[in-house]
Amino acid sequence: MRLNELSDNPGAKHARKRLGRGIGSGLGKTSGKGHKGAKARKSNPKPQSFEGGQMPIYRRLPKRGFKNVNRPDYVAVNLDRLQSAIDAGKLATDGTIDSVRLIEAGVLRRSLDGVRLLARGELKTALTIEVVGASKAAVEAVEKAGGKVVILGGADTAAEPAV
């Protein structure tokens, strides 16, 4: 293989369009742009929502609903995530497990407004976990494994632990 033997793959290079070079080229006069109008111009900064002067659909339709900016944002943790952290040796089962320990173990990145426990997966280890909220199924699964769920005083206490 020598430098003079190198070549591109077939079809890798295309000749550029030579615009405005006479009627016989097929790209003369209007250079393939058609006749007049905004889209024939060199720059066409029309926004995607522009509908030719017609009232755009986002303005024709009524506004609906309400977005509460003060709504608490919880981080969901599933049982299978906890069990895999315990199996990997990242999370110790002694003492109570709270958001700080979950972050240190690498189960969570941040706790936002609190941690909410959900029931996906299976828990085989007994543990005491402190969360802001938990689903009923998650509380039952933790208690079935011999553990306890402590619901902290938060805005959303979906399931109280069975007494």
N, C-alpha and C positions, 0 to 999 in steps of 0.2 A: 504494500500500500504506500503510494507516494502522494504528496500534496497535489500534484497535477491530476491525480486520478479520483480525487474527492468530488462528489456531486450530490445535489439535493435529491430527495426522494421524488419520484414522478408525481406531479400535481402539487408540490409544496410551494412553488413560486407561481404567482399570477401577474400578468402584465396589468399595470394600472389603467383605469379608464382615461382616455385622452378626450376630454370634453371640449366642445366648441370648436371642432376641427372640420366643419363642413357638413352639408346635408347628406353626403354619401356615407359618412361614418355611422349614421344612426344616432349620434350623440352631438349633433350640431345644434345651432340656434339656441334652443332652450336647455341644452345639455342634459336632457332626460328629466327635466323638472316639470314639464307640462306648461300650461299657460296661466300666468297671474296667480293671485291668491297668496295668503300668508305662507302656505306650505311650499310655495315655489321659491321663497326667499332664502337667502344664505343662512340667516339665523332665524329660528322659529321658537321663541321662548314661551309658547302657549302652555299653560299648566294642564296637567292630566284631567283636572276636573272641569275644564272649559267645555261648554256644550254649544258652541256657536252662537252665543248670545241668549240662548234659552236658559231659564232659571235652572241651575245645577240641582241634581237629585238630592244632594246633602242639604240644600236649602229648601227644597220642596217638601221634604218629609219632616214631620214634627219631631221635636226633641222628646225623648222618653227617659223616664227613670231618674235616679239620683245616685251619685257616687259619694259615699261618706268618707271624707278624708281622714276622719278620726277613728275609723274602724281598726281594731287591733289586728295585727298581722302575726299569726302564730306559725311556728315551724313544726311540721308534722314529723313524728318519729314512729316508725312501725316496729312491732315486736321482733320481726325477723332481723331488722337492722341491729337491735340491741343484742340479740342472741349471737349474731355473727361477730360483733365486737367482743362479746364475752368469750366466745370460742377462740378468737384470735389472741386473747390475752391482753387486749387493749383496755378493757373495762373490768375493774374489780367489783365483785358483788358484795363486798363488805361495806356496811354503812348505807346511807341513803344516796341514791343517784339523782343528781339535779342537773340543771342546764350547764353549770360550770364544769362538772365532771364529764358530761357528754362532749363538750367542746374540747377539753383536754385529751379525751380518748380519740378524737377525730371523727366521732359519729355525726356531729354538727359543725357547721362553720361559724354560725352566729345564732343567738337565741331570739332576736327581734323582740316581740312583745311577750314571749313565753313559748313553752313547749307543749304541744298537744300530742297525746299518745293515741295511736291508732292500732287496730287489731290485725293487720296483715301478718301472716306468718304464725310461728308457734314459739312459745317461750318454754324452755325446759328448766331454767334456773330460777330459784326463789330469790327475789330482790325487792327492795323498797325503793320506789321511785317517786320523786316530787315533780309534779307537772301542773300547769295552769288549767288544763282540760284533758279529758280522756273520754273515749267512746265507751259505751256500756260493755261492748264485746271485749275491748282491751282490758278493762277492769276485771271482768270475769276470767279472762285468760291468765292474767297475772296472779289472781287469787287462787286459781286452779293449780298453778305451778308452786304455790306456797308463799307467794310474795304479797306485797301491799302497795296500793297506789294512794299517795297523799295528794289531794287536790288543793292547790294554793288558792288564796283569795284573789281571783282574777275576774275579768269581765265575763268570761264565758266558762262556766262550770257545767259542762254537758252532762257529766255523770258523777254522782257522788258515790264514794265507795260504800259497798254494802256493810252494814254494821251488825 
